[in-house]
Amino acid sequence: MAIRAPSRCETACAEIVVSYVKQLPYGENGLTIPLSGSRGAAVWIVAALRCAAVCENAKPGESEMMKTLLRCAAPLALVVAGGASAQVTVYTDQAAFLAAISAPGVDTFSDLGSHVYIGSPITRAAGGYGYTASAANGLYGEGAGASHWLSTNTATDPITLSNFTGGVFGAGGLFFPTDFGGNYINGGVNFTVSDASGNFNYTLTNAATNSFVGFVSTSGINSLSFSAVQNGVRWPTVGNLTLGGAGLAGAVPEPATWALMILGMGAVGAAMRRKRATTSVNFA
């Protein structure tokens, strides 16, 4: 079976897409996976326009213009399809996280007390958002001075935050490990974030009591689980849990929407040009 070599238009279009993918925003404040926000959409617009320009210069013949345009849409559509799914951005700067969400609410855990077993699951609220916290062998209230934290009864249990209400697109807080007495101990924390695209894993190393980590999903967060890295015996702990709604970036259309719209306009233009080229005038 012979394999058709790609046309000039297809090859150039694919090269343009690859070059513009390299310009996508990989986490100015953390790790972006991989397309989000207005800058990502703008990059796709430019890439689509460049592809259309290359097709225009390919000179395939007026009768082939429509097929060429549709053929050149294929490499762009393949890459765009991968970028149209949900994305998760990790923030280790609290100010940047707050700027990426809307209407933040905070659960300070001040009602839990210190060194208190509180069972599982429990229903909590952070501002206008509701959620459920759970751990297999129960949760524990901890704290030091005026600071209050949520931890687990068993060191190896993860804490899972789920059943969010109010439209939660961002979740963050102060995450760190504690020892048997509820005191801070140096170590790492493993995270798993679940959204419409699946699960995303992240590890925070050398966490301190002021180590902020936040996650923002373009599709909304379904659950957030975290556990202590067991270098010895350490309990997962969180303070000042912050939840938030969709930020301004959530109002930007997906790259696939931009690309299809632009390619559609190009196809209409090509059809109109072909119609003009084949119209003749007869004189009596």
Number of C-alpha atoms within 10 A of each C-alpha: 3 4 5 6 8 11 14 14 24 23 15 18 26 19 16 18 22 15 12 15 19 10 12 20 20 16 15 10 16 18 16 19 19 19 28 28 20 17 15 21 21 15 19 25 18 15 23 27 16 16 25 21 14 20 21 16 10 16 12 16 10 14 14 12 20 19 12 20 22 13 16 26 22 14 16 25 18 12 16 22 12 13 19 16 19 19 21 26 24 21 23 19 14 18 11 14 27 21 11 22 23 17 13 20 19 19 20 19 21 17 10 17 18 18 16 15 16 17 16 18 17 14 13 15 18 18 15 16 21 19 18 17 21 20 22 16 16 19 24 24 23 26 24 12 6 6 15 22 26 26 31 27 22 18 22 18 20 26 27 20 23 18 14 20 13 13 17 26 25 28 28 25 22 21 30 32 28 26 16 14 9 20 14 19 18 15 22 21 23 18 22 17 22 19 20 14 13 12 14 16 12 15 15 19 14 13 21 18 18 11 18 23 22 23 26 29 29 24 19 23 25 20 20 22 18 23 26 27 21 15 9 8 16 26 30 28 30 25 26 21 22 22 33 27 24 21 20 13 14 19 11 16 14 23 27 22 14 18 22 16 14 15 21 15 12 20 19 12 13 19 16 11 13 17 12 10 11 9 8 7 5 5 4 3
